[in-house]
Amino acid sequence: MNFQFPGLLGPGYLALYAAVALPILIHLINMLRHRRVEWAAMEFLLASHKKHRTWVRLKQLLLLLMRICALAAVALMVAQPLMNNQLARIFGSTRTHHIVLLDDSLSMSDQWADTSAFLEAKRAIERLGKAAADRPESQQFTLMRFSHVGRSQPDMQQEVVNREQFVPKLSSLLERMTCSVLATDGLPALREIGQILGDDAGERRIVYLFSDYRLRDWNDASEAQRVLGELAEQGVELHLINCVDRTRPNLAITDLEPAEGVQAAQVPFQMKVTVQNFGDAAVRDVPVQLEEDGHSRSAVTIASIPPGRKVTQTFPVSFPTAGDHQVIARLDADAVSADNTRYGILSVPAEVPVLLIDGDPSALDAKYVGIACAPGGSVKTGLLPQIETPRFLSLKPLDSFRAINLLNVDHLDASAIEAVERYIASGGGVAVFLGERVQPRFVNEQLYRDGKGFFPLPLRGATDLPVDRLERAPDINPSDHFIFERGLSDPFVGMLSVQRYFAAADQWNPPADSTIEVIARLRNGDPLALVRAFGRGRVVVFLTTAAPTWNNWARTPSFVVLLQDLQAFLSQRPGESSRLVGTPLELRLDAGQYQSSVRFLDPAGNAPTGTVEAVPAADGALTAAFSETLSAGIYQAVLTKTADAAVEIRRFGYNVDAAEGDLNVISKTDLATRLKGVPYTYSQADMFQYSVGELAGYNLTQFLLFALVLLLLGEQLVAYSAGYHPAGQVKGGAR
């Protein structure tokens, strides 16, 4: 027998338990001897008393015992006695298995005052472990962090609970434990519980889910409801412990990447940093500290960020040499510190190679485009154009080019089309300019292919743009797309004239579910320029010529700016500057240029896995992988060249998932709604004191209450039976 509040049985409560002796004391007082007085009438009563004395004494003793038990029951109810599962003891087991699931995702680093959500969770777990160790029952303890699921074994697995070894081990483990910066959720951990529990139906199983219960994680709780419901059906007791008390404001840098522009050595270009306000009030004058290759530079200030919104600020960068360069942005400290820093790695080439494929042997269009991309002289654009014939697409690899331009091409063989589409799908950019050599049938059947090819629309044929004799509207109506942002601003758009173009097929419009966008139209409403996504890459199509044969574009100042911005748009590779923590770092190496041994260094400069041996891939390349990307920062891959054993270092920026910075908490009521039908106990971590009753077995307080009611009713019946009650009045006054 255990007690919920054993202290109530101590010396300080002797007065309470002395009341149990009151019935005995009253009984003894009533038995005090009195002076004997002879009375004839009493002789009859004495004789009757002697005849029924034994039965009367039994009733009195029973009444005394019932009154003592009633007072004792009240005292026991105050102490709340506990009873182990006797049925489990009879059938061979009273073991309790405590399974603790600890959320160590980035949002658990939410800090306030001198504590954090993760610290509150660790304190509550330590209290749980100590409370379990104080009990004599057989118990086991399993502790699993969210970030370790699928990666390693639990921190503790079916550890025997005792005071001597278990408590110091748990305290030491929790003290060393730190919050990760990963974006993890509890579903994988909950699913893995089934494997940990096994088939031992005789043990009592209690699952504790220590988390911060963010609203974004519980917006769709259908799967969590199903998994928790299945655990409850298996007899598992569920305890949900919330480790935060409220939602706190937080700022996070969500993006740090190059803006659309040519990225080359000695060529200034723009970068953009995006900050999101996860709070419910606007913030103003937010400074963003910047660093380039380890050197601080002038900060940028964001004037205002509305609640729940993102604001992007651009700033110029320029690197004197080719190679990997790092840019770091930082915010001032707030609730979550890890999302206040963003790392970016830019692989800046000396020049950006651009391939120009011209279908005309004279390469007239390619010459105009080439001059616009690289005018020469003191003007450095960072672009390196290379003019080739269509056959080049079938014979040479295209991956080295950052952009491809197809100019007035009348035919491509199947292998060339396949190579171009593979290039685009893998992230490349292709621009298409039409001309007099282009055949609509070839475009429609081979490049468009009912929307399955990379060309965005079917063509009807070349047509002349009717002359606007009133000259009230410019020939071109561009959108605000990046390609036209500088080149076709006023007054340049008014200088352009288009005489001939390819018209779209009759009744054609961009499908509603496609990525095709018309970014420029003629004054008659027909499309002139379109852009579409194809795989990971992008395609831009102009339905007129690049050379000034069907238009005067190449003879205006806007042409140079537009062509350079077009190549910048095509050569952009989204997402190259940053990766998410936890994502494996995979390298593909040319087996002819590099040795197979690769060393991966984490942001601290350590090599956790030592030297990694790259393995041959199906295409003959070498592949090496590094999975220990568990912290944000700059990772390095140290390569060795085969020819001269020279060392080459490649750098990669890893960042946290900025969505973890959303600290909105789901309310207890909303959580109950989403988990409707699932039996669980909810509590706050700072108030979490696991009761001995839950550790030891069943609380008998309610049973004692029912027993006390029955006891008092029985006491009244026995008291009535043991007392003297004169007969009632008989009719006519007779007794």
N, C-alpha and C positions, 0 to 999 in steps of 0.2 A: 504494500500500500504506500503510495506517495501522496504528496499534498501540493496543490497549486501554490499556497502561501504557507509554507511550513513554519515561518517565523511567528505566525499567529498562535502556534502551539507552545511558544516559549514562556519563560517566567513572567514576562510583562503582561501576560493575559491570564494570570492565575485567578483574578477576581471573576473573570468571565466563567471559567471552568469550575470555580467553587460553587457556582449556582447549581451545578449538577447535584450537590450534596443537600440542597434545601429540602427536597422531598423526604430524605432520610431523617433530617433534623426535625422536621415537622412531625413525622411519624413517631420518633422517639419521645418528643414532648408530649404527644397524646397518650403515650404509654406510662407516663409518670404515675406512681401510686398515690391514691387519695385516702383520706381517713375513712375507715370502714364504718358504715352505719347500718345496723340491722333493720330490715324493713320487710315485713311478712309478704307484702305484695311482690317483692322482688324475687322471692324464692322460685316462683313459677318462671320468671324471666331467666334466672340463673340456670335453671334446669334446661330450659329451651336453648340457652346459650351454649351449655356444655354439649348438648346434642348436636348443634350445628357449628361448633367452634372451628373445627378443622377446615370446613368449607369456607367459612368467613375469613379465616386467616389467609387461605390461598387467594381469595379475591383481593384482600388488602395487599398482599405481597405482589400480586400481579399488577394492581393499580400503582403501587410504589415503583415497580420496575418500569412500567410504561411511562410514568412521569419522568423518571431518570433518563430513559431513552429519548424522550422528547427534547429535554434540555441538551443532552449530548448531541442529538441530531442538529440542533441549532448551531452548536459550537463547531461541528464538523462542516456544516454548510459554509460557515465563515472561512474556514481553512481550505475548502474545496478539495476533497480527497480525489485521488486518481487511481484507476485500476488498470493494470496491464491487460492486454488482450488474452484472456484466459483460454479462449477457444484456440487461438494460435499456439499457446503454450501446450495445450493438450495434443494438438496435431503436429507438434514438433518444432515450431519456430516462433520467436517473438522479435526477430531482427527487423530493425528499421533502416531503410536505405535513403539517405538524404542526397539528392542530385541537384547541385547548384549550377545554374547556367548564368554566366556573367557576361553581360554586354560590355565589350571593351572597344566599341567603335568610336570614331572620332568625336561624335557629339557627346559622348560620356566624359570628355575632358572639360565640359561646361563648368566653369569655376566661378565662385562667389565667396566673398569674405576670405576665410582661411581654409576653404574646403572646395570640393568639386564633386560632381556626380559619381565619378569613379571612386573617389576616396570614401564617400558615403556608403557605396556598395561594399567596399572592402571592410569597413567598420562593422556593418551589419552582418556580413558573413562571418567575421571573427566572433561576434557575439553569439551567433548561431552555433558555431563550432564549440565554444566554451560551454554553452548551455547543454549541448548534447553530451559533452564529456562529463558533466556533473551527474549524469544518470547512470544507474547500474545496468540498464538494458543493453542487449547486443545491438550495435549500430555500425553502419558503414557510411562513408562519405565520399562523394564524387564531385569534383569541381572541374568545370569545362568553360573555357573562354570562347566567345563567338569566333574570334579570329583564328583559333586553332582547329576549328572543325574542318576536316578534310585535309589538314596539313600535318598535324601531329597528334599524339595521344593526349587525353585529358591531363590537366595538371595533377589531379588526384583521381584515382580510379578504385572504387570500393576499398578505400582506406579504412582500417579498423579504428573506431573512435575510442580514445582513452585519454586520460589526463596527462600521463607521463610522456608519451611520444607524439600523439596526434596534435595536441594543442600547440606545442612549440613548433612543430613542422608546419602547421597551417599558418601560424603567425609569421614565421620566416618567409613562407611562400608569398603571402599577401604583401609583406613589406617590400619584397623585390619586384612585385608585379607593377607594370606601368600600362597606361592606356595606349592602345594602338592608334594609328592614324588611318586605319582602313575604314571603308564603308561596308559594314556587315549587318546582317539581320539575324533574328533568332530562329527562323524556320529551319535552316540546316541543322542547327543544334537540337531543336525539338525532334526532328526526324531521326537523329542519331540516338536519341534516348532509347528507342526500341531495342537497339543492339546492346546498349549498356545494361538495360534492365534484365534481359534474358527471359527465361521461362519460370523463374522461381516465384510461384504464385503465393508461397507462404509468407513472404516478407512484405512489410509495409513500405510503400514507396511514396516519397514526398518530393515533388519538383518545385524548386524555387527559381523564378525568372527575375533576376536583378537587371533592370534596364531603365532607360529614361523615357520610354513611351512617347516618342515624338509623333506628331500628328501625321506627318508624311508617310511613316511606316505603317500606320493603321487606317489609312484612307480606304484601302481595299484589304479587309481582314478576313476574307472568305476562306483563304487557305489556312491561315492561323486558327480560325475558328474550327475548321475541320480537324486539323492535327491535334489541337488541344482537346477537342471533343473525343477523339479516339483514345487519347491518353486517359481521360476521365472515365471512359467506358471500361478501361482495363483496371480500374481501381486506383489509379494514380491520383494523389492529392496535389492540387495545384495552388501555388502561392505566387502572386504577381506583386513584386516589390518595386515601387517607383522611387528612383534615386534623385529626382529633382523636385523642387517645390513649386516652381512657376516658370513661365517663359521669360527669357532674358533677351535684350537686344543684342545683335551681333552683325558685324560687317565681315565680308569675305571677298577676296579677290577670286573671281570666277574664271577669268581668261587673261592671258598675257601672250600675245601672238603678233606676228607681223600683219600690218594692214596690207591691202592689195597694192602691190608695187614690185618693181624689179629689185631683187635682193642680190647684190653683188658687191665685191670689195671696192671701196673708194666711191661708192654711189650712195648718197643719202636716201633713206627710205623711212617710212613711218611704221611705228609699232603702236599697238593699242592695248590698254589695260582696262579691264572691266571690273567694277566693284558693285556688289549687291548688298542692299540694306535689308536684312531679315527682320528688323524691328518693326514696331507699329508707329513710329514717329520719324519724321524727316531728320536727316543729319546734314550739316552744312560744313563747308570748308574742310573737306577730308583730304589730308596730305598723303600722297603716295610716294614713298622713298624709292629711288631707283639706283641700280648698280649695274655697271657694264664691265665684264671681265675683271671683277674684283675691285673696281674703282667706283666710288660714289659719284653721282652726277646730280644735276638739279632735279629737285622733286617737282611733281605736278600736283596741282590741287583741283579737286572736284568740288565745284561750288555748292551743289546740293544733290542729295539722293533721296527721293520720296520713299515712303515706307513700302517695303516689298518689291522695290524696283531695282533695275540695273542701270548704271550709267557708265559709258565708255569714254575714256580720254585718250587722245593720241599724243605721241611725242616722237621727235625725230631721232634716228640713230644712224651711225656711219662707222664702218669698220675698215681700217687701213689695209688689212691683209685677208686673204682667203683662209677658210678653215672654220672650225667650230668656235662660236662665241656665245657667251652666256649673259643673259639679262635677268636680273632679279628685281621684283617689286615687293614692297613691304608696307603694311599698315600699322598703326599704333595698336597696342595690346587691347584686347577686349575679352569677352566671355570665352571664346574659343581661339586659342593662339595659333594653332597649326594652319588655319585657313587664312591667316593674315600675310602669308608669304607665298609668292608664286615664282617658279623657276622656269626659265625658257632657254632653250638651246637652238641657236640658228647656225645651220651649215651654210656658210656664205661662200659661193664659188668666186673665182677671179672674174669670170664672165658667165652669162647664162646662154647656153647654146640653143638656137632656134632653127628648126628645119623648115625650109621653104621648098615646097614641091610645086613646080609649074608644069602644066600640061602643054604649054606652047613651047616649041623649040627655041623661040626667041627670048623666052623667060621675061617678057615685058612686065607682067604683074609682079614677079619675084624681085625684079630690080627696084621697082618703086618701094615695095615693102622693105627690102633690104636696106635701102638708103634711109628710109624713115626710122628703121630700128637702130642703125649705126651710122649716123651722119658723118662721122670721122672728125678729124681735127681735134680741137681742145674739148669738144663735147663728149663726155663719157656717159653712155647710157647703161652699160653693164650687159648689153645684149650682143650676142655673137651669131649673126645669121649665116646659114649655110644653104646654098641653092643646089637642088638636085632634081632629077627627073622622077616620074612616078615609079620606075623600076627599082629605085633605091629602097622603097618600102618593103619589097619582097626579099631583098638581098642582105640588108644590114639591120642590126639591132636598133631599136628606137628608144630604149630606156635612157640613153645618155642625153636625150634632148628634153628640155623643159617645156617646149611647145612645138606644135607642128601646124603649118599653114598649107592648105590645099588650095591652089590658085588656078582657076580655069582648067580644071582637070576633066578630060573627056572620058577616060576609062581607067579602071584599076582592075587587076586580076584578082582572083579569089584569095590568093595568099596575101596580097597587099591589103585587101579589105579586112581580112582576119587579123593581120598584124596591127592595123590602125585601131580596130575595135578592142583588141586586147590591150593596146597601149592606153586607150581612154578608160577602159573599165578598171585598170589598175591605178588610176589617178592622174593620167595625163590630160593635157588640154589641146584641143584641135580647133582651128578656125578654118572656115571654108568661104572663099570668094568665088562667085560664078563668073561666066563670060561666054563669048560666042561659041567656044568649043564644047560647052556642056550640053549633053543630050538628056532631055527630061526622062526618056524611057530608061536609060541606064541608071539615073539617080533614083527613080521610083522603084525599079526592080531590084537593084543591087545595094544601094545605100540606105534607102528608106525601108523597103521590105515590109509594108503594111505596119509600120511603126516599130518593128523589131530591130531595125538597123540604127546606126548612130545619127543619120540625117533626120532632122526633126519634122519634115513635112513633105507631102507629094507636090510635084511641080506640074503646072499646066503648060507653060512655054514662055519664051521671051516675048516681051511686049513693050511698047513705048508708053511713057507717061504723058498723058495729054498736056498740052501747053496751057499754062494758066495765063491767059492774056491780060487779066486784070492784075496779076502779080500781087494778090492780097495775102497769100499765105506762103511760107517757105516750103520747099519740096519735101523736107524731112521733118518729122515730128518725133524727136527722141524722148525716151523715158529718162528717169534720173539714175539709170544704171551707172556703175562705176566707170565703164568703158567710155561713156559720153560725158562724164561729170566735168572734165576739164576741156575736152576738145570741141564739144558742141554747145558750149555756153554762148550766150549772146555776146558779141554780134556774129560769131562764127557760123551759126546755123543758117543765118540769112545769106551767107555767101555760097551755099551749096546748091547745086542743080543736078538733077538726075534725069537723064533722057530715056534710059532703057533699063529694064530689070526683068527678073523671072517672076511670073505671077504664080500664086499658090493655086492648087487644084480647086475647082468650083466647090463652093459651100464648105471649104475647109476652115476649121477653127481648132485651136489647141484643145485636146481632150481635157475634160474637167479633172481627171485623176492623174494627169501627166505632170512632168516637171518642165514642160515646154512653156517658154515665156516670150512674147513678142516685145522686144525692147526698143524698136523703132518702126514707125510706119511712114508711108508716103502721104502726101496731102490728099490722095484719093481714098485713103484708108487701108490700102493693101500693105501687108507686112513687108518690111525691108530688112530687118535684122532680128534674129531669134537666138535664144540661148536655151540649152537643156542640159540636165544632168544625165550621164550615161555611166552606170556603175559608180565608181568612185571619182570619175573625171567629169569633164564638162566640154560642151561643144558650142561654138558660136558660128552662126551662118549669116553671111551677107548675100542678098539676092541680086547683087550687082557686082561690077568689077572692082578690083583694087587699083588697076591702072586707070588713067583718065580717058577711057574709051567710051564708057557708057555714062560717065558722070565727070564732074570737075573736081572731085574730092582731093585727089593727089596734088592738085595745083593750089590748094588753100593751106594756110598755116595750121589748120586743125588736124590735118592728116597725120603729121608727125606725132603729135601728142596722142591722137586716138590710137595709132598703131602701137606705140610704146605701152599705152595703158592696156591695150588688148593683149599684148604678150605678157604683161604683168599679171593680168587676170587669168590667162591660161596656165601660166607657170606656177601659180600659187598651189601649194600642197597643204590643205587644211589639216590641222592636228599634228603636224610633224614636230612642232616645237615643244610638245608636252605629252606626257603619258601619265596614267593614273597609278598611284601606289598599289602594289599587289599584282599588277599586270606583269607577266614574265617579260624579260628583256631577251628578245630573240635576234640573232645576227645571221645574215647570209653572206658568206665570203666566197670570193673567187679562189678555187683550189689552186690555180696556177700562180696566184700572187701572194697568198698568205699561208703561213704554217697553221697546223690544226690546233695548237695550244693557245688558249685565250684566258686571260686573267680579268675577272670582273671585280671592280672596286666599288664599294658603297660610298655614300656621301662622307663618311668619316675616314675614307681612305683605306679601309680594311678589305681583305679578300676572304669573305666567309666560306666560300667553296673552294678556295685554292685555285689551282689551274684546271680549267675545263677543256676537255678534248672535243673539238668540233667533229661532227659525224657527217659522212657524205649523204647528200639528198638525192632524190630520184633524178634530178636534172644535172647531177655532177657537182653542184655547188656544195660548200661546207656550211653546216648549220650548228650554231652554239646557242645555248639557252641558259639564262640565269633567273631563278625564281625568287631570290631573297630580296625583292624590292619592297621592303616593308616600312620604309621611311621616306619622307619627301626630301628632295635635294638633287644633286648632280651625281649621276653614276658614270663610271668610265669603263670602257672595254679596251684592254691593252693587247694590241695585235703585233705580230712579228711578220715582216715581209720575207718571202722566200728568197728573193734574189740577193739581197745584201744584209739580211738579218736586222734591218732597220726597224725601230719601234714606231708604231702608229697608235695614237690614242683617239678614240671616238667617245664623245660625251652625249649623255641623254638626261633630259630634265624630267623628273617625276614629281607629281603634285597630288595633293589630296583631292577627294571628291568634294567640290564646294557645296553640293547639296546638303552635306552633313552640317553645314553652318545654320541650317534652318532649325531653330530651337523651339518652335511651337509645340506645345505639349497637348496631348489629347486628354480631355477631362475624364474623371472617373465615371461619370454618367454615360458619356459617349463610348467609352471603352466597353462598358457593360452592354450597351446596345449592339455593338459590333460583335461581341462574344455571347450573344443571347443563347441560352441553353447550355452553356458551359459552366459547370460548378467550379468556382475558384474563390480564393481569399485575396483581397487587395489591401495593401498597406504602404505607408511611406517608409523609406529606408531609415530616416532619422528617428522614427518612432517604433521601429521594428524591434520588438523584444519577444523572441519566440518563447511561448509559454511552455512550462514544463508539461502541461496537460497534453500538448500536441506531441511532445517527445515521449511521455510515459504511457499514454493510452487513453482510456475513456474517463471523462470528468463525471463524477457521481453526484454532483450538486443537484441536478434536476431530479435524479432518482431519489435522493434524500428528501427533497421537497415533497414529492408525492408520498413517500413513506411517512413523513411527518404529518401530513394531512390525515392519512389513514390511522396513524397512531393516536392522534388527538381525538378522532371520532371514536376509536375503540376505547380510549381512556374515559370518555364520557359515558359510554355504555356500561363499562365495568364499574365506574363510580356510581352510576344509578343503581346497578344491581347490588352493590355492596352497601348502599345506604338504607336508612329506614324511612318508609313512606306510609303514612296512615291511610287507611282505606277511605275511599271517597264517600260523600254524603249519600245515604239511601233515601228513596222516596218515603215521605211521611215522617221524616226526621229520624228514623231508626238507623243504627250503624251496624 
